[in-house]
Amino acid sequence: MALPSVSDIFTLYPGRQQYHPYKSFVAWNLTYAGGQEYFKRYWALYVAGTVFAFQEWHDAFVTDFLRQDFQGPAVDLAAAVGAQGSNNVFDLVFAGGGHKKGKIKRSSE
């Protein structure tokens, strides 16, 4: 699977349907014009404590909120390769992968 070029985009991420994107693999184009503004906003949310007003505080939720708010060009890697389901990096990259957490992990034990 070839990754899309990052020359014209800011963020690559594996999306998931009806849930926040998976955050074990996110790539940012640090040369993207205006990209540093994204990281300043991210930093400010935590330093000011504004993050605690969000519905959820974990990195996946906050990162996706900022991705949408920032509106920099982004590519959903899962959609780009036609992936279905949980779309975590292990399942997308490693043949036969099965990174399992929570109920999925417990159901296979």
Steps between C-alpha positions, in 0.01 A plus 500: 500500500655828391429800721369817336747783447510748785624788287154661475339376820546561871371182667488127419290289737305169502133589541227281643130517422280644777792541740805722542798411278760256621803688638782247511604623158460866410739685272526877478677689225713735709586710194134576425438877506306586814552158653671641808171674585343154546760405760468835678126437533564146624747625762269783609208262562701314762691794650183705549299197616241558226526133406304410815190668356498246214269200495812277510858589598710225342745561217288341226198718572699821545718439193194435284321807637801711405531335157142598423526846654834579333368389160846430357504252212485146635484147361316216671731206428232242575264653243787537251562124505134397537544357849199407711458447873723621780777626269790499736853509365569138592206368300569726200875438471561148627333215311286304740540770764262502787576771752218454748392700801209503741202281407665376179805378693295336774273322250798315348652382829 
